[in-house]
Amino acid sequence: MNRSVKPLLFSLVPLAIAAGGWFAWQNGATARQWEQLRPPTPALAGATSPGLDVRLAACALRLARWPVDRVALVEFTLLCHANGLLPEAIRGYQALIALDPTEARWPHSLAAILSGYGRMEEALPLLQKAAALAPGQPIVWLRLGEARLKNNQPAEAAAAFQEALQRKPAEIHALFGLARCDLQAGRLTAARSRLQEAAAADPDFPGAPSLLATVFERLGNPAAAQAARLRVRGDGHYTEAPDPWAVELVAYCHHPYTLLVAASALSSDGNNRQALPLLERAVALDPRDARLHRQLGNALARLGDLPAARPRLEQALALDPANEKIRTDLINLLKGLKDVPAADEIVRAGLVTNPSSTAFRFEAGLAAARQGHTEEAIGFFTEVWKQQPDQTAAPCELAALYFASGRAGTGQAVLEQILADHPDDPATLTLLVRRGIEVRDARTGDWLRRAQATGKSLPTLAELRQAYLVRFGTMP
């Protein structure tokens, strides 16, 4: 080796050692930083969340090693968030923000948790960061606008809602948000215009007509306010825009009851299609829970898919045969499918599982009447009437059976007894008018006047008025 090279090599060795030491120190410092960032493993959830503990333990094992397993960190954090382990989810999102600072989902999701705790001062900067990282996503602007409005910053909130509207024209939640900003600033005509645009864009959106009624009241137009109230769907409560990132959490939820509650809330707002994946996952997690099968069946039925709903409700009943609500749902579904024999069979079984159920006795009476078993049907309806004197359906069916079997006097007496107890019952008055027209009863005009006064069953009343006119030649 050249003698001039040797000194140079020997001088480079300390530098290499120093550089290696510096990199090792840096790596150790990063590892120590990760130990501070690493979220703790939550307490065991147990049987209430099938499969959750196993997944969390596997993630924790991977997170205990260095370098950081980011896939494991994402899975761990989303599992915690989806299953209500929010302190651990907060730590997970904080670690993800530090390790993956260009992903908008992490500050957005962390802000959602903090907002739920009322920690708006912490949530707002995170929402602003998410909007800066993903400006093309309308949801980040909508959430930022909501947060600013709650924080009494209407001008800043309006700017965020405008950004959402630019990304998605006619976005009803952005229009609704802008209307709330206008209303807070006293700009009533501007608020009215925004709300009318939102109502036109989606007539099923309950918040717009509900708030529009308030705006019309303040503008001194009570008639328009009442018209707006009549257009309100459901309970009129404002529902937030669906968050695509929050929807994806469903795949990480292991708590069937949490999924059931969330799906029930969606169904009550008319969002049955959005409730389906939640219920399907809940059933997959706990296939022995009859409530889950029932909710899934009912959601499918409300969407008009009766054939798909049937096996769900049948499974629910097989799991909980004494549940009167499940059996009633299945009976109604089978009637909708025109499978009357199957419905009658479910009713007969219900008389065994729920012998004191007046609902099943009433259904049994209807089945017996259809099959020509008049005396059996009379027995069922008489018993239901005794047990539920405040209800009129059973005695009305009883009276119809008496008329059909030639016992007109008894049927008439039943109707008059119902009318004495329930003077304004439209079904009873309708039967009395029909019978009175048939036999030319002088009291028929009075019964018809009383039926008209109820303001119900207008198509039937028109038919009865015409029949009365033909029979008696003049109106009462």
Salt bridges, closest charged atoms under 4 A:
GLU35 OE1 - ARG38 NH2 2.96
ASP69 OD2 - ARG62 NE 3.07
GLU75 OE2 - ARG55 NH2 3.08
GLU75 OE1 - ARG62 NH1 3.77
GLU122 OE2 - ARG119 NE 2.77
GLU146 OE2 - ARG180 NH1 3.03
GLU163 OE1 - ARG167 NH1 2.11
GLU171 OE2 - HIS173 ND1 3.39
ASP182 OD1 - ARG187 NH2 2.86
ASP204 OD1 - ARG233 NH1 2.27
GLU217 OE2 - ARG229 NH2 2.84
ASP235 OD2 - HIS237 ND1 3.08
GLU240 OE1 - ARG143 NH2 3.88
ASP243 OD2 - HIS108 NE2 2.73
GLU248 OE1 - ARG105 NH1 2.92
ASP289 OD2 - ARG291 NH2 2.77
GLU314 OE2 - ARG310 NE 2.92
ASP329 OD2 - ARG294 NE 2.59
ASP339 OD2 - ARG310 NH1 3.08
ASP344 OD1 - ARG370 NH2 2.48
GLU363 OE1 - LYS335 NZ 2.66
GLU375 OE2 - ARG407 NH2 2.80
GLU376 OE1 - HIS373 ND1 3.59
GLU383 OE1 - ARG361 NH1 3.30
GLU416 OE2 - ARG443 NH1 2.95
GLU438 OE2 - ARG435 NH1 3.47
ASP441 OD2 - ARG443 NH2 2.94
ASP446 OD1 - ARG449 NH2 3.80
ASP446 OD2 - ARG450 NH1 3.64
GLU463 OE2 - ARG434 NH1 2.89
